[in-house]
Amino acid sequence: MAENTTENPLDTWRQFITDSERQWNGFFKDVLGTDTFSSAMNTWVEASLTVQRMVADNLERYYAAFNIPSHGDLVELAERMKAVEETLARIEAIVTKGAPAKAAATRRAKVAAPVKPARTKRPPVAAGAKSQNGVSGL
């Protein structure tokens, strides 16, 4: 009698994947592990860095020609602003430490009663009103 040996298709697929992985791993180990590949990769990285440096230099000249701030300029400006803010915070701490009640009262007064501008402009004279010398205000 013939044995009933039906193979599971998933087992065949798993075996194919395992064999395929093994073959690819061997191939890449043989190719990537050589000195030739290492030197080729080193050359490619050096060329890439050279191109990147050239592009950065050209962009810097372009930005300078058109008076546009570069990334470095913006970073430098941010650092300077941070230093100014830190100095201002230290000064404010010293001032409020010396006179905390006065500073708090000043802040409360500014918040409570906003200063209105002085009224220097006068309303126009009405058309029917007479001035002091008796002439109408036309």
For each residue, the residues with C-beta under 8 A, 3 or more apart:
1:
2:
3:
4:
5:
6:
7: 11 12
8: 11 12
9: 12 13
10: 13 14
11: 7 8 14 15
12: 7 8 9 15 16
13: 9 10 16 17
14: 10 11 17 18
15: 11 12 18 19
16: 12 13 19 20
17: 13 14 20 21
18: 14 15 21 22
19: 15 16 22 23
20: 16 17 23 24
21: 17 18 24 25
22: 18 19 25 26
23: 19 20 26 27
24: 20 21 27 28
25: 21 22 28 29
26: 22 23 29 30
27: 23 24 30 31
28: 24 25 31 32
29: 25 26 32 33
30: 26 27 33 34
31: 27 28 34 37
32: 28 29 37
33: 29 30 37
34: 30 31 37 38
35: 38 39
36: 39 40
37: 31 32 33 34 40 41
38: 34 35 41 42
39: 35 36 42 43
40: 36 37 43 44
41: 37 38 44 45
42: 38 39 45 46
43: 39 40 46 47
44: 40 41 47 48
45: 41 42 48 49
46: 42 43 49 50
47: 43 44 50 51
48: 44 45 51 52
49: 45 46 52 53
50: 46 47 53 54
51: 47 48 54 55
52: 48 49 55 56
53: 49 50 56 57
54: 50 51 57 58
55: 51 52 58 59
56: 52 53 59 60
57: 53 54 60 61
58: 54 55 61 62
59: 55 56 62 63 70
60: 56 57 63 64 70 72
61: 57 58 64 65
62: 58 59 65 66 68
63: 59 60 66 67 68 69 70
64: 60 61 67 70
65: 61 62
66: 62 63
67: 63 64
68: 62 63
69: 63 73 74 77
70: 59 60 63 64 73 74
71: 74 75
72: 60 75 76
73: 69 70 76 77
74: 69 70 71 77 78
75: 71 72 78 79
76: 72 73 79 80
77: 69 73 74 80 81
78: 74 75 81 82
79: 75 76 82 83
80: 76 77 83 84
81: 77 78 84 85
82: 78 79 85 86
83: 79 80 86 87
84: 80 81 87 88
85: 81 82 88 89
86: 82 83 89 90
87: 83 84 90 91
88: 84 85 91 92
89: 85 86 92 93
90: 86 87 93 94
91: 87 88 94 95
92: 88 89 95 96
93: 89 90 96 97
94: 90 91 97 98
95: 91 92 98 99 103
96: 92 93 99 100 103
97: 93 94 100
98: 94 95
99: 95 96 102 103
100: 96 97 103 104
101: 104 105
102: 99 105 106
103: 95 96 99 100 106 107
104: 100 101 107 108
105: 101 102 108 109
106: 102 103 109 110
107: 103 104 110 111
108: 104 105 111 112
109: 105 106 112 113
110: 106 107 113 114 115
111: 107 108
112: 108 109
113: 109 110
114: 110
115: 110
116:
117:
118:
119:
120:
121:
122:
123:
124:
125: 129 131 137
126: 129 137
127: 136 137 138
128: 136
129: 125 126 136 137
130: 134 135 136 137
131: 125 134 135 136 137
132:
133:
134: 130 131
135: 130 131
136: 127 128 129 130 131
137: 125 126 127 129 130 131
138: 127
